[in-house]
Amino acid sequence: MFNVGGGEALVIALIALIVLGPQRLPDAARQVGRAVGELRRLSNGFQSELRSAFDEAEREREAPPPRDVLADEPSAAGPDHQAAPARRPRRRTPLRADPVGPDEASAPPR
């Protein structure tokens, strides 16, 4: 990650020992370890998000166009065929258990 070799790590450890002293060095090493672990988790999360975004974009690019798009394009049907007529959306009505209200059903006929 930081391209630090064994000799370089040893030099950094000796400088840290001299600067921090033997009492504070273990706490500093723990804090550095936690920070590096958190950076790795953030990096892995970011990489996985990018991979999933690229994979999704790739799937969308390779997917065939929706069927409605093909029906609306005159070139898709060929020169001898007309495009399919547009469909009307179905009208949805609420279902009723009793088409006549309770007051109308019990009223005497006129």
C-alpha positions in Angstrom: 0.0 0.0 0.0 2.8 2.5 0.9 5.6 0.5 -0.7 7.6 0.4 2.5 10.3 -2.3 2.6 11.7 -4.2 5.6 14.7 -1.9 6.1 12.5 1.2 5.8 10.1 -0.2 8.4 12.9 -0.8 10.8 14.2 2.7 10.4 10.7 4.1 11.0 10.2 1.9 14.1 13.6 3.1 15.6 12.7 6.7 15.0 9.3 6.2 16.6 10.9 4.5 19.6 13.3 7.4 20.0 10.6 10.1 19.5 7.8 8.5 21.5 9.7 6.5 24.1 8.9 2.9 25.2 5.9 4.0 27.3 3.9 5.6 24.5 5.0 3.5 21.6 2.5 0.6 22.1 -0.5 3.0 22.2 0.8 4.8 19.1 1.2 1.5 17.3 -2.4 0.5 18.1 -3.7 3.8 16.9 -1.7 3.5 13.6 -3.0 -0.1 13.2 -6.6 1.0 13.7 -6.2 3.9 11.2 -4.6 1.6 8.6 -7.4 -0.9 9.1 -10.1 1.7 8.7 -8.4 3.0 5.5 -8.4 -0.5 4.1 -12.1 -1.0 4.9 -13.0 2.3 3.3 -10.8 1.5 0.3 -12.4 -1.9 -0.1 -15.9 -0.5 0.2 -15.2 2.2 -2.4 -13.7 -0.4 -4.8 -16.7 -2.7 -4.4 -19.1 0.2 -5.0 -17.2 1.2 -8.2 -17.2 -2.5 -9.4 -20.9 -2.9 -8.8 -21.6 0.4 -10.7 -19.5 -0.6 -13.6 -21.0 -4.1 -13.7 -24.5 -2.6 -13.7 -23.6 -0.2 -16.5 -22.2 -3.1 -18.5 -25.3 -5.1 -18.0 -27.5 -2.2 -19.1 -25.4 -1.7 -22.1 -25.5 -5.3 -23.2 -29.2 -5.8 -22.4 -31.5 -5.9 -25.4 -33.8 -2.9 -25.7 -37.3 -3.2 -24.3 -40.0 -4.7 -26.6 -42.1 -1.5 -26.6 -39.1 0.4 -28.1 -38.8 -2.0 -30.9 -42.6 -1.8 -31.7 -42.4 2.0 -31.9 -39.5 2.2 -34.3 -40.5 1.8 -38.0 -37.1 0.4 -39.0 -37.4 -2.4 -36.4 -40.5 -3.8 -38.1 -38.9 -3.7 -41.6 -39.8 -1.7 -44.7 -42.9 -3.8 -45.6 -44.5 -3.7 -42.1 -46.2 -1.0 -40.2 -45.3 -0.3 -36.6 -47.6 -1.9 -34.1 -50.4 0.4 -32.9 -49.9 1.8 -29.4 -51.8 0.0 -26.7 -54.2 1.8 -24.4 -53.6 1.3 -20.7 -56.1 -0.9 -19.1 -58.6 0.9 -16.9 -58.7 -0.5 -13.4 -61.9 -0.2 -11.4 -62.3 -1.1 -7.8 -64.0 -4.3 -7.0 -67.2 -4.1 -5.0 -68.8 -6.9 -3.1 -72.3 -5.4 -3.5 -72.9 -3.2 -6.5 -76.0 -1.8 -4.8 -75.5 0.2 -1.6 -77.1 -1.1 1.6 -79.7 1.7 1.7 -80.8 1.1 -1.9 -81.2 -2.7 -1.4 -83.5 -2.4 1.6 -85.7 0.4 0.1 -89.1 -0.5 -1.3 -89.4 -0.4 -5.1 -91.1 2.7 -6.5 
